[in-house]
């Protein structure tokens, strides 16, 4: 992408501060393109969790949303973990308040609790295993067939896993505001207009969208699949920040971001876009906002995360 004079100044300052702080910048695919390009490591939730665990940096600057930075802190208690904007939350994580989640878990004492990584540290601490969209099916299939399962917080991902595995799971009633608002009518219109297109969708989408998908997978899986498709036009049913990387791995192809309901821009995650170069610089200058977790919560949340990483 083109770098203007002001951005070059900010990037130079950021790189200098990163070196001074012995920091590493981790970023999710849904970040603005300029943040994706300056990151030391770019990935989806699983890859970022793995990278956070093995980094040797003193400071982790996490350009994503709050639960992702919490995950990095759970895995790296001795490191300073920063997030550019503390308000960068997640509608899906917010759909599972810890107090209500505790009541739900207690109501199913004979169930194992598998939680999608898009949840708070407190919810992770009440879970038996964590999963991501990359490994959710594998994690569920690792549990004995006779074992009852509670799955949280994304009901659409849970429904997709049930279809893939045949497991009978109790689902928490949570959704991602980005993925639940894609328009089926807009998708039908696009397929009628471009019948030779290929549809790639994230499993956080509801079934009325997934039923049209030629490929369903995590952000990293979507990028990998798009890179090898022969079709020249691909419709993308996930947050459009991913298109920056898609255009890199598959230059010359046309990527169409599926519109939201009523043609709105609901498919842009407002939380992911809160992070900016200026806020990244401020975070490294002041070493804040810093992710701080109660040690008892961190230790309890670490166990299900480590089980996931072992299985992955």
N, C-alpha and C positions, 0 to 999 in steps of 0.2 A: 504494500500500500504506500501511497505518497506521504512523505513526511514534510509538514510545513515548518517554518522557522521556529515557531513557538514550541511545537511538539519536539523538534530536535533538541531545543534547550532543555525541555523537561526530561526527555529520554537520557540525555547526557548526565543530568543531575541525578536521575534515578540510578543509573548504572554506577556512578561514583559512590552514592550512598550504599548501594548494595555491596560493593567491594569493601567499604569501610566497616560495615556491620557484619561482614561475612554472612550475608543473607542469601536465601534462595527464593525465587519467585515461582510459585505454583499457580497455574491458572486453568480454569475450566473452559471447555469449548464454547460456552455461551457468553463469554466475556467479549467486550468490544475488540475489534480486530487489532488495534494498536497494542492492547494488553496481551492478546494472544501472541503477538510477534515478539514482545519483549520478555516473555516468560522463559524461565530456564527449563520448565517442564510443563507441557500442555497435555491434558487428558480428561477422561471421564472420571466418575467417582471412584471406581475400583483402582484405576491406574494412579490417581492422585493419592489415594490412601496408601498404596504400595510405595510410591515415591516418597511420601512423607515419612514413612517408617525407616527408610534407608538413608535419608539425607544426613550429611555431616555438617551442615550449616549450623551456625549459632542461632540464626533468626529465620523463621519461615514466614514469608509474606504471602498470604493465601488470597488470591483473587478469585473468589467464588462467592458462596453464601455462607451464612453463619454455621450451619451444621457441618459443612466441609472443614472449616477452620477448627471447629470443636474436635472433629475426628483426628486432625493432625495433632492437636494438643493431647488427646487421649493417648496417642501412640508415641508422643515425644514430650513427656512431662518436664524434662530438663531444658527444653528449648523455649525461646520466646516465640510465640505464634501470634502474628498480627493479621488483622483484616482491615482493608482500606476504609470500609464504612460499616460500623457496627449495626446499622439498620438494614444491612443486606441479609434479610431473612429468607424464609421459604414458606409459601402458602401450604405446601404439603406437610412440612414439619410442624407448622402451627396448627394443623388440623388434629394433632394428637397431643393435647395438653397432658403433662405427666400425671396430674391428679386423676383425671378421667381414665387415662390409660391404666393406672394402677387398679382401678375398680374393674376394668375390663379383663385384665390379666387374672385378678383374683377370682373372677366369675368363671374362669376356665382352668381350674387347677390341674387337670389331667392333660393339658395341651402344652406342647413346646411352642415357644414364641419366636418366630422368625420376623425380624423387622428390616425393612428396606432402609438403606443407609441415610435416606432423606428424612431423618428424625433427629430430635434433640439428644444430647448426651444423657439426659435423665431417662428418656425412653429406651435408649440403647442399654442403659444399666438395668432395665427390667426385662431385657430380651435374652434369649438363649443363643441365638446366632444372628448375625447381620448379613445382609446380602445387598448386591447392587443389581441393576438391570442387566449387567454383563453376565452375572453368575447365578441369578435368582433360581432358574430352573435346576441348575446343578446342585445348589444348596438344598432346595426342597427335596430333590431326589436322593440326597445323602441321608435323609431322615428315614428310619424304618417305616415300611408301608402301613403298619398297624398303629403308628404313633399319630395322635391327633395334633393338628397344627393350628395356631392362631397366626395370621399374617397381617402385618401393619406397615405403614399407614395407608398405602395406596391401593384402593379397591380395584382399580382398573389393571394395574400390574398383577395384583392377586388373581383376578379373573383370567388374565392371560396365562398365568402359571397353571391354574386349574385346568385350562384347556390343553396345555402342553403336557401335563403330567398325569391328569386324571385324579389328582389328590383332592380330597374333600376338606377344604380349609375354611375356618371362620375368618372373615375379613373385617378389618377396621374400616369405617366409612370415611376415608380421606381421599383427596384428589389434588392434583397439581393444576393451578389455575391456568397455566400455559397450555397444557395438553388436553384439558377437558373442554376447551372452548373452540377447538377446530370445527369448521363447518363441513358437514357431510354434503350439503347442497353445493358448496363451492368445489368440493372435491369431485363430485359427479360432473359438474360443469367443465372442470379442467380435463377430466377423462374423456368427455364427449368432444371437447375441442382438440385434445391431443391424445388420440387413442393409442399412439405408439409410445407413450410415456411410461416410466417405471416409478412406482410409488414406494418410498421408504418411510417407515413410521416407527416411533418410539413406543414401547409397550405401556407407557403411562397414558396413552391415548385410550379413549373408550372404544368398545367393540365395534360401534357403528363406523368408526374410522379404520380400525384394524382390518375389518373384513375386506376392504379394498386394497390393502397393502400387498405388494409383491415381496416385500422384505420387512421383517420386524426385528428390531434390535436396539442395543444401546447406542449412544452417540459415537463411540469408537467403532462399533460394528457397522453403523450406517456409513461412516467415512470409508471404511475398508471395502464394503460392498460397492459403494458408488465408484470407487477407483477402478473396479474391474468390470463394470457394466458396459455393454456395447451400445446401449441406448444413448441418444444424444440429449434427451430431455428427461429430467428426473424431478418428481414432486416430493417435497420434503415435509413430513409431518412431525416436526419437533421445533425447538427454539431456533430462530433463524441465524443466531450467532454461529452455528455450525457451518453455514455456507462459506464463510471465509476460508476454512480448511478444505471444504469440498472443492472449491475453485482452484486450490493449490494441487490437490491430488488428482483432479480430473479436469485439467484446463481444456477449454473449448466446448464443454458441455453446458447446457442451460439448466440452472437449478431454480425451481419455482417453490417458494415458501407458501405452504397451504394457509389461506386466510382464516381468520377466526369467524365466529358468528357475526352476521350482519356486516361482514367485511371489515371488522374492527382489527386493531393491532394487538389483540389480546394474546397473540402467540409470542410477543416479545416479553421476556421476563423482566419486570420492573426492578426486581431486587438485584439481579445479575448486573444490570446496567448502572447501578449506583456507584460501582467502583470506577475510579478515574486515575489518570497519571498523577494529578495533583494530590489526590488522597493517598496514593501509594507513596509519594515522596514524603508527605506529612507523617505517615505511619513510620517510615524508616528514620525520619529525623527525630521524632518524639517517642518512638517505641510504643506507640499506642494508636488506635485501640488494640489492646492485648486481650487475648482469650484466656480467661481465668476460670478454672473448674474446681469445685470442691473435690478433694482427693478421694473421698469415699465414692463419689459418683464416677470419677475417672477410673478407679480400679474396677468397679463393677462393669463399666462400659467397655473396658479393655478386653475382658474375657470373650464376649461374643464377637468382637472385632477380630481378635486373634484366631478364633475358630474359622471365621470367614477367610482370612488370609491363608490359613493352613489348607483349607479346602480349595482355594483358588490357585 
